[in-house]
Amino acid sequence: MPDEIQVHVIDDDVAVRDSLGFLFAAAGLKAQLYESPLAFLDIAPGLEGGCVVTDVRMPEMSGLDLVRRLQAVESMLPVVVITGHGDVPLAVEAMKLGAVDFIEKPFEDEVLLAAVRTALKGGRADGASENDPDGRLSQLSLRERQVLEGLVRGHANKIIARDLGISPRTVEIYRAKVMTKMGAETFADLIRLALSAGVVGVRAD
């Protein structure tokens, strides 16, 4: 990997930044650390290689707004978003805007490293093939499709359950069936495939 290729780590928590910097260095990846999205945006327009790893929730600017700003300056850097469980709707929205992946906390080091290595190669995570997402979508029942649309809207299981008049446990069962039928190994894979198939979270009649 060329020396100029870098992982641009953006997080307002110094302990997290240092931890991620150590992780990438140990994996042989050159990393640059930033304490805020604004500090990174100052140099982003001149960058041609590498990828961005950013927390989704930060005080000055969210990871979601960062993705928007990078689009505005026509940056081609792939973005991997790190999110807490409660911020999954923001991560889903970031993927709609063009982020290549999101990783939920707590995560295994190898999960993040795999996502970053794939992003540096200009691709997406290997967990799900995007071949024929429409065909996979057609295999879903109406209820499974409704659950998937709720997930794409970024709704938690209990919200989907309330909207559909079923129990959260039943939503979990449908969600597992949807993951299997769509060939998704992770929730990020599922969202990516759904977006590829044109699912935008509009509830079926």
N, C-alpha and C positions, 0 to 999 in steps of 0.2 A: 504494500500500500504506500503510495507516495507520501513523502514527509509533510506536504502541505495539507493533506487531508486531515481534518480535525473533527472531533465531536465537540460541539458548542453546548456546554451545559449551563442552563439558566435556572437558578433557584435562589430565593431570597434567604434561605436557611443555610448559614455557613457550614454547619456540620454535614448537611446533606450534600452540599457542593463538594466539600473535601472528600467525603466518602465516595461519591461518584467519580471524582477525579482519580482517586486511588484505584478504584475498580477498573477504570478504562486503562490507566497506566499499566496495571498488572496484566491486563489482557493484550498489551502491545498497541493500544490505540492512543493517539495523541489527542489530548483534551485541553480545551480552553474554558475557563470558568468565568461566569458573569453573575453579579449579584442582583441584576434586574434586567428585564427585557429592554428597557431604554438604553442601558449600557451596550447591549448587544446590537440594537438597531443602528447605533452610531456607525458600526463597521459592516453591517450586514450587506449593504448594496455592493460592496467590492468583493464579496466572497463568491467563489465559483465552485468549490468542492467542500465536502463534508456533510454533516447533518446536524440537526438541532435536537437536543433533549431538554424539555422544559416542564416544569411543574405547571399544572393547570390553574392553581390558585395562588396568586401573589399580590401584594398590596398595591404596587404602582400600576400594574397592567396584568391582566390575566393571560394565561397561555392561549386562550381563545382569541383575545385581541391581538396577541403577538402573531398568530397565524394570519389574521386579517391584514396586519401591517406588512408582513412579509409578502403577501399577495400583492399588496398595493405597490410595493417597490419591485415587483416581478422577480422576487428571489426564487431560485430553483432548488433551494436547500430542502430536503425532506425533513419533516418534523415528527418526532416521537414524543407524545404527551404522557407525562406521569400523573396519575390521578388517585385521589382517595376515593373510597367507595361512594361517598355522598356526592362526589363531583363527576360521576359517570355521565350525567346528562351533558355537562360541558364538554367532556371528552368526545361524546357522540357528535356533538355539534362541530367540534374541531375537525373530526374526520369528514363531515359533510363539507367543510371548507377546504379540505385538502391534506390534513395531517395523515401520515401513512400508517400510524399505529398508535394505540394507547396501552399503557401498562398500569394495572391497578396495584396499589399498595395494599399489603406488603407483597413484594415480588422477589422471586429468586434471581440472583445475579445473572445466571445464564439466560433467563428469559429476556432481561433487558439487553444483554450483550448480543443475543441472537437478533433482536429487533434492530439494534443499531448496526450490526454488520450487514444485515439485509438492506437497511436504508442507505448505507454507504455504497452499496453495489447498485443503487438506483431502483431497488425493488421494494416489495412488501413482505411481510412475514410469511413463512412457508406453511403455516398451519392449515390453510385452506386454499385450494385452487379456485381461481375465478373462472374456470371453464364452465360455460353454460349455466350461469346463475339463474337465468330465466327458467330453464328446464327444472332446476332444483326447486325453484319457487312454486312451480306448477304442481309439485307433489304435495304441497301443504294443504291441509284441510282449511275450511273457512276459519275455524277457531284458531288453528295454528297460525294462520296468516294474520289474524287480529292481534294475537299475542306478539308476533314479530313486529307488527306496526307500532305497538305500544313500546317495545324495546327500542325501536329506531327513534321514537319520540323522546327517548331517554327516561322513560317512566320506570319506577321501581315495581317489583312484582305486586306489592299490595295496592298500588295505584291501578295497575292493569286489572287486578282482580276486582276492584271496586267498579271500574268502568264496564267490565264485562259481566258483572254479577256472579262471579265464581270465587272460589277460595284461593288465597295465595299459594297453598300447596298444589292446587290444580294448575295454577299458572306455572309453577316449577316443573310439573310433569310435561306440560305443553312445551315449555322452553327447552327441556331436554330433547323432546322429539324433534323440535325445529332444528336444534344444533345438529342432530344426527342426519336429518333429511337434507340439510343444507351443506353437510360435509365440513362443518366448522369445529375446530378444536378449542378455540377460545372465543370469548365474547366479542373481542375486537374483530376476529375473523368473521363472525356472524354479521356484525354491523357492516363490514366491508362488502361482503357478498350481497347483503340486502340493498345497499346503496348501488352496487353494480347492476342489480336487477331492477333498479328504479323505485324501490320502496322508499316512500318519503314520510311515512307515519300518518297517512290519512286513513282513518278507520273505515273498514268495509261496511256497506249497508246491511 
